[in-house]
């Protein structure tokens, strides 16, 4: 796959997810992808990397929903002004992912790396470490992305390690729960080269 241009990973009535590359030069006139307020903020960004990332997020937004301004809540969650559509944003290295849905959505993209095995005790609780013992780097990356995606649907304070709980269902699929709730969160995973994307809808 070539992600230099916008690519639809998911294009369903209940969910749209687009991916782009912030390293790619955006040739679209900036007034076509930024609102006036966004352009003011864009001019204040200190590095080209931040500017490119800011532009590609808005390019994905505009391709999906039109020129609807993105704002951020006090705890960092993105939302749209005067819109009932929910959004979620994730970026890793040069990849940027934008998701939208009529219901609450959480997305996360992570690079598969050996490092994940060394830090798993920082985000997995004791029960999860027992259930997911001796897994591959890819599975541990799925678990990390899953917790990140679930976290983005919640309002802090939340214990990343203890309040978000992962397990396998009878089919061996990774599922999530929060706090002491028995409600199951169904998780969706997409492999993208050396990356894992996780998303969920509530």
C-alpha positions in Angstrom: 0.0 0.0 0.0 1.1 3.5 -0.7 0.1 6.0 2.0 1.6 9.1 0.4 -1.9 9.9 -0.6 -5.0 9.5 1.5 -6.2 5.9 1.9 -9.4 4.7 3.3 -8.8 1.8 5.7 -12.4 1.5 6.7 -15.3 3.1 4.8 -18.6 2.0 6.4 -21.8 3.9 7.4 -20.9 3.4 11.1 -17.2 4.3 10.8 -14.6 5.9 8.5 -10.9 5.6 9.0 -8.3 7.3 6.8 -4.5 7.2 6.9 -1.9 9.5 5.5 1.8 10.3 5.6 2.9 13.5 7.3 6.2 13.3 5.4 4.5 13.6 2.1 4.4 17.2 0.7 0.8 18.4 0.7 0.1 20.2 -2.6 -3.5 21.2 -1.8 -3.8 25.0 -1.0 -3.7 25.4 2.7 -7.0 27.4 2.7 -8.7 24.3 1.3 -7.8 22.2 4.4 -7.6 24.7 7.3 -10.2 26.9 8.9 -9.1 30.5 9.8 -8.6 29.5 13.4 -6.6 26.4 12.4 -4.4 28.5 10.1 -3.6 30.9 12.9 -2.6 27.9 15.1 -0.6 26.4 12.2 1.5 29.5 11.9 2.5 29.3 15.5 3.9 25.8 15.3 7.6 25.7 15.8 8.8 22.9 13.6 8.1 21.6 10.0 7.3 18.2 11.4 4.6 19.6 13.7 3.3 21.7 10.8 3.2 18.7 8.4 1.4 16.6 11.0 -1.1 19.3 11.7 -1.8 19.7 7.9 -2.2 16.0 7.2 -4.7 15.6 10.1 -6.8 18.4 8.6 -6.4 17.0 5.1 -7.8 13.6 6.3 -10.6 15.4 8.2 -11.5 17.5 5.2 -11.5 14.4 2.9 -13.8 12.6 5.4 -16.1 15.3 6.7 -15.4 18.6 5.0 -13.9 21.7 6.5 -15.2 21.3 10.1 -13.0 22.7 12.8 -11.2 20.4 15.2 -10.9 21.5 18.8 -9.5 19.8 21.9 -11.0 19.2 25.3 -9.0 20.1 28.5 -7.7 16.6 28.7 -6.6 16.4 25.1 -9.4 14.6 23.3 -10.3 16.0 19.8 -13.8 17.0 18.9 -15.7 18.8 16.2 -17.5 22.1 16.8 -21.3 21.9 16.4 -21.1 18.4 15.1 -22.6 15.1 16.4 -19.9 13.1 14.7 -17.2 11.7 17.0 -13.6 11.6 16.0 -10.3 10.1 17.1 -6.8 10.8 15.9 -3.5 8.8 16.2 0.0 9.2 14.8 3.2 7.3 14.9 6.3 8.3 13.1 5.1 9.6 9.7 1.7 7.9 9.8 -1.4 9.8 10.8 -4.8 8.2 11.2 -8.2 9.9 11.4 -11.4 8.1 12.4 -15.0 9.4 12.5 -18.2 7.8 13.6 -21.8 8.7 14.7 -20.9 6.9 18.0 -17.8 7.2 20.2 -14.7 6.0 18.5 -11.1 5.3 19.6 -8.2 4.5 17.4 -4.5 4.0 17.8 -1.6 3.1 15.5 1.7 1.6 16.9 4.9 0.3 15.3 5.7 -3.4 15.9 9.1 -3.4 17.8 11.1 -5.6 20.1 11.0 -2.8 22.6 7.4 -3.6 23.4 8.5 -6.8 25.2 10.6 -4.8 27.6 7.9 -2.4 28.6 4.9 -4.7 28.8 4.9 -4.7 32.6 4.2 -0.9 32.4 0.8 -1.3 30.7 -0.3 -4.8 31.4 -1.7 -5.8 34.8 -0.8 -9.1 36.6 -3.8 -11.0 35.2 -3.0 -9.8 31.7 0.6 -10.8 32.0 -0.4 -14.3 33.0 -3.0 -14.6 30.2 -0.7 -13.1 27.5 2.6 -14.7 28.6 5.3 -15.4 26.0 3.5 -13.7 23.1 5.0 -12.2 20.0 6.0 -8.6 19.6 3.0 -8.2 17.3 0.5 -9.4 19.9 2.0 -7.2 22.6 1.8 -4.3 20.2 -1.9 -5.2 19.6 -2.4 -5.1 23.4 -0.7 -1.7 23.7 -2.7 -0.2 20.8 -5.9 -1.7 22.2 -5.4 0.0 25.6 -4.5 3.3 23.8 -7.7 3.1 21.7 -9.9 2.3 24.7 -8.3 5.1 26.7 -9.3 7.6 24.0 -12.9 6.8 24.5 -12.7 7.5 28.3 -12.6 10.7 30.4 -9.6 10.9 32.8 -8.5 10.1 35.4 -8.1 6.5 34.3 -5.4 3.9 35.3 -4.1 2.7 31.9 -2.7 -0.4 33.5 -5.5 -1.4 35.9 -8.8 0.2 34.8 -8.5 -1.0 31.1 -8.7 -4.8 31.1 -7.9 -7.1 28.2 -8.5 -10.8 27.7 -9.3 -13.3 25.0 -12.8 -14.5 24.3 -13.8 -18.1 23.4 -12.6 -17.5 19.8 -9.2 -16.3 20.9 -9.9 -12.7 20.0 -8.7 -9.9 22.1 -11.5 -8.0 23.9 -11.6 -5.2 26.4 -13.5 -4.1 29.5 -13.2 -1.1 31.7 -13.3 -0.8 35.5 -15.5 -3.5 36.9 -18.0 -3.5 34.0 -19.0 -6.7 32.3 -19.7 -4.9 29.1 -17.4 -6.2 26.3 -15.6 -3.8 24.0 -15.0 -5.5 20.6 -11.6 -4.5 19.2 -10.7 -4.4 15.5 -7.1 -4.8 14.3 -5.5 -3.9 11.0 -1.9 -4.8 10.0 -0.2 -2.0 8.0 3.3 -3.1 7.0 5.2 -3.0 10.4 2.4 -1.2 12.2 -0.8 -2.3 14.1 -3.9 -0.2 14.0 -6.6 -0.8 16.6 -10.1 0.8 16.6 -13.3 0.3 18.5 -16.8 1.8 18.4 -19.0 2.3 21.5 
